[in-house]
Amino acid sequence: MSHDTNDKLVYMANQIAAFFESQPAAGAAQGVATHINKFWEPRMRRQLFELLERDDNGLSPLVRQASSLIKKPAPPTMPANVAFQP
């Protein structure tokens, strides 16, 4: 995953959080999580969780708060036509 991709993902997540910060605080984290769960594909959510593991990720506090409500996708699977080589 490139640095540029990470930057775009952080930017998008923070933009979503900025919108929900203008909503009532009680539902802001849920709003961020619902939006990400609904509109982000599993690959994007997987990258988000990878970023959340780093301390210097640049994600807003609201995105970090919402992370417990975001559906964590399953690990990627190997395509069936690719042979495993030990």
N, C-alpha and C positions, 0 to 999 in steps of 0.2 A: 504494500500500500504506500503510495507516494505521499510526500509531505504536502503537495498541492491538494490531493484528495482529502487528506485530513483537515486541511485548512477550510476547504469547501464544506465539509461535513460539520465542522465546528461552527462555521458561519451560519449554515442553515438551521442547526439546532438552536443557536443563540437567537436567531431571528424569530423562530417559533416562540421561544421563551419570552422575548421582548413583547410580542403581541399579547401573550397570556398574562404578563405582569400588569397590563392595563385592566384586566378582569378582576373580579373579587378574589382575594388571596386564597380563600378556602378551596377554590376549584382550580387554581392555576397549575399546580403540578399535574393534576389529573388531565387537564386540558392539553398540556404538552405531551404527556404520555399517550393520550388518545389520538392526537394528531400523528405522532410518530408511528404508533401501532397501525394506524389506518392507511397511511400514505407512503411509508418507507418500506422498501423491499427488505427481505431478510439480510441480504449482503450489507446493506447500509446500517441496519441495526447491529449486525455483528461488528462492523467497524466502530460504531459508537461505543459498544461495550469494551472493545480493545482500548479506545481512547480513555474511557472512564477509569481504567486500571492505572493510568499514568497520573501523577500529581500535577504536572504542568500542561494539562490538556487544553486549557483556554475555555472550557465550557462554563457557562453561567451557573450560579448556585441553583437556579430553578431547574435547569436541565439535570444537574446532579441529583436534586431532590426527586425529580420525576423518574429517574432511572429505575427505581425500585418498582415502578408501575409499568415499565416498558417490557414487552414480551421479548425474552431472550431467545433468539433463533437457535435451532439445532446446528451443530457444526456442519460445514459443507461436506457433501458426500462425493466420493470419487465416481465419475461417469462409468457406466457399465461397460463401455467399450475400451476402457483403459485397463490394461493388465497390471497387476501388482508385481513389482520387482523388488525382492528383499535385498 
